Amino acid sequence: MRWRLSFAVSLAFAAMAAGTAAPSLANGFIREIKLGALAHDVDGLWSGFSRESEAVDLNGEVIFSPSLPFLWGAIRPALGGTINFQGDTSHAYLDARWEIETPSGVFFATGIGAAVHTGDIHLESPDRKALGSRVLLHVPLEVGVRLDEHHSFSVYFEHLSNANLADENEGIDYLGARYGYRF
């Protein structure tokens, strides 16, 4: 119950903070910012199990304007991070993000990139994931709706893994909601 309240408060704070961003950031280089609250190390998703705390993490992302048209959408660079406030794994990432947006405002995005994390590399504690490498693959998935030309709301999933390139590869999954502000 406590994590649900934390999740709701974090999401509300993220939406307010993103909505007050200075429009001058738009100067053509930054397309959109996203802020949200994510459940930490969610059980039963891609990595299959949970070992770390049931915390709510804060996620932020900047999506840049330069784009490459690709299959009904566009690929853009994205820089972001997810912060855990209870001492578990946090990470920063750089992705190639592919997004498709429909005329109705529904959008789908995915990508691939690299992440650097603060978690354990080897199994040192029963309550921490053994991620196998300091640098991991970052795979995001997002489905959302654009409310108007500036505001969006989405469900967001991200997975960190070394893709079995190291002996230990427990992986870690995050799931939550994000608010986006497009300039």
KAVENZI-V100834 format. One record per residue. N is the residue number from 1. PHI is phi in radians with two decimals (NA if undefined). Layout:
# KAVENZI-V100834
n->{N;N}
phi->{PHI;PHI}
This chain:
# KAVENZI-V100834
n->{1;2;3;4;5;6;7;8;9;10;11;12;13;14;15;16;17;18;19;20;21;22;23;24;25;26;27;28;29;30;31;32;33;34;35;36;37;38;39;40;41;42;43;44;45;46;47;48;49;50;51;52;53;54;55;56;57;58;59;60;61;62;63;64;65;66;67;68;69;70;71;72;73;74;75;76;77;78;79;80;81;82;83;84;85;86;87;88;89;90;91;92;93;94;95;96;97;98;99;100;101;102;103;104;105;106;107;108;109;110;111;112;113;114;115;116;117;118;119;120;121;122;123;124;125;126;127;128;129;130;131;132;133;134;135;136;137;138;139;140;141;142;143;144;145;146;147;148;149;150;151;152;153;154;155;156;157;158;159;160;161;162;163;164;165;166;167;168;169;170;171;172;173;174;175;176;177;178;179;180;181;182;183}
phi->{NA;-1.06;-1.20;-1.19;-1.14;-1.05;-1.05;-1.11;-1.13;-1.09;-1.13;-1.09;-1.09;-1.08;-1.11;-1.16;-1.14;-1.19;-1.19;-1.72;-1.09;-1.18;-1.05;-1.10;-1.11;-1.16;-0.39;1.57;-1.71;-1.82;-1.54;-2.75;-2.11;-2.28;-2.36;-2.86;-2.07;-2.17;-1.23;-1.57;0.86;-1.22;-1.31;1.42;-1.73;-1.02;-1.30;1.60;-2.70;-2.02;-2.23;-1.55;-1.11;-1.52;-1.63;-1.89;-1.80;-1.73;-2.03;-2.39;-2.62;-1.98;-1.86;-1.53;-1.29;-0.93;-2.45;-2.19;-1.04;-2.74;0.72;1.15;-2.57;-2.57;-1.79;-2.34;-1.28;-2.36;-2.19;-2.76;-2.89;-2.23;-1.92;-1.77;-1.68;-1.99;1.53;-1.57;-1.18;-2.03;-2.74;-2.13;-2.50;-2.29;-2.17;-1.71;-1.87;-1.84;-2.27;-2.05;-2.16;-1.53;-1.04;-1.37;1.74;-1.28;-2.35;-2.29;-2.43;-2.57;-3.07;-2.60;-2.93;-2.08;-2.28;-2.00;-2.20;-1.79;-1.35;-1.37;-1.56;-1.99;-1.21;-1.95;-2.56;-1.20;-1.91;-2.34;-1.30;-1.66;-1.58;1.47;-2.78;-1.25;-1.80;-2.20;-1.32;-2.07;-2.14;-1.75;-2.37;-2.53;-2.28;-2.73;-2.34;-1.51;-1.37;-2.80;-1.18;-1.95;-1.85;-2.49;-2.39;-2.60;-1.73;-2.27;-2.23;-2.43;-2.22;-2.00;-2.83;-1.69;1.01;1.06;-1.52;-2.23;-1.05;-1.77;-2.67;-1.31;1.13;-2.60;-2.12;-2.28;-2.55;-3.05;-2.24;-2.36;-1.89;-2.09;-2.16;-1.71;-1.43}
